[in-house]
Amino acid sequence: MNTRVLTGITTSGTPHLGNYVGAIRPAIAASRRANVDAFFFLADYHALIKCDDPARIVRSRLEIAATWLACGLDPQRVTFYRQSDIPEIPELTWLLTCVASKGLMNRAHAYKAAVDANAARGEDADAGINLGLYSYPVLMAADILLFNAQQVPVGRDQVQHIEMTRDIGLRFNHLYGAAWRQVSGRDDDPFVLPEAVLEERVAMLPGLDGRKMSKSYDNTIPLFGPAKELKDAIARIVTDSRAPGEAKDPDSSSLFAIYRAFANENETLGFHNALLHGMAWGEAKQKLFALIDVELSPAREKYHTLMSRPDEIEETLRAGAAKARMLATPFVMRLRETVGLGALVSPAPQPLPHRGGGAQNQARQVSTSPLVGEVETRSAAEEGRSRKRARIASFRDGEGFRFRIFAADGEELLLSRAFDDPKAAGDCMRALLALDAVPVMESLDDTRYALVMGGERVAVSPAYADAPSRDAAIEKLRWALDSLQD
């Protein structure tokens, strides 16, 4: 069973070496695991809480997207998008705001810290505090609950936000669970309650002055600046006054802590021993620069290429948003109905017209024509049976073994790729229909979508007239898969 993991990156600054070691590198490594369905997003709505400089946010969005892509984030494997490209996020934020208690917001660490700072200055408790800061835990909850993420990697200071997300999701489930089950036809709750994932082994990299590397302390080492800039920054790392030949204490050295974050076990041991035996700080800094530069050089080159091609990054983010909305749009439509905001009259489900060509579609059109006599009688009987349940049919053609998925009204929703043998096709069908299956719908263009399992595209839809028709078909497929799993 795949685990859905979600990571947000606030777009209010330029990534530095500490971000790379503490967040970017481990998150990308985790996204490559076979059992992970990873979502990464640029949290640009969150950036507005702290930053009112539009130019800085524009630049930060570009730099952060380029950084993650340059460091190896694969947009074909993960879902990588901009928060502001998903209109369902602010809509869900409002639905959650209406169930979140004010008392819960009062306990948020960021709000309490701002209130305490005002008190220390003798000012009104809420001086300078905007509603964005006060209620941003609800926005964070919407980020997570919209995609029913099961795990959210966070630092220890962010654990409270996941706990608040759970509280808000639990409250919504309690209030609307019965209505959701009636609307969705499922026996679960609207929201999965996420778990915070703390990676204790992730390095908290020290900065130039020995404190935690942070833009707030102005002690950062640039991630993708020129090699000379990296070398000059490393030369400014504060060390003690012990002379060359005099033994150094690696365990109290910021320089050694940074080296260890980039070195393998043997390299770390060698560097540790060299310091104990009197290696000069200047030589140690040269070794540190060489080690970091070897790891970052390929990504640095790719980063600067991406920064010069913002249109490519824009295309990647838009494609990621389309992929994310294939999940978000039908989910929020169901939530609207759940809370009473659906259509006043629910029309009976109507089959969408076939828009693909070929002999299969032509035969289907003939069999349902009122001009066909006996063929029409048989087709009507078949159609009556198909209304009861979606179905999946396997067959063999000139390319190999395939299967099709049909909606309850008989509409073809997906055609699988060709498999070399029937067992492989059967295994894919069984995996798709397993109760814990987590298929992903990937937009191919405005008219077609694909079904992805385990990072592999296994089936493709017919062509539809436009994006809304395609999205409606995706929702229809989800209902079909749900009925097949019953």
Beta strands, then each sheet from edge to edge (+ up, - down):
strand 1: 3-10
strand 2: 36-43
strand 3: 79-82
strand 4: 151-153
strand 5: 195-197
strand 6: 391-397
strand 7: 400-406
strand 8: 412-416
strand 9: 440-443
strand 10: 449-453
strand 11: 456-460
sheet 1: 1+ 2+ 3+
sheet 2: 4+ 5+
sheet 3: 6+ 7- 8+ 11- 10+ 9-
end
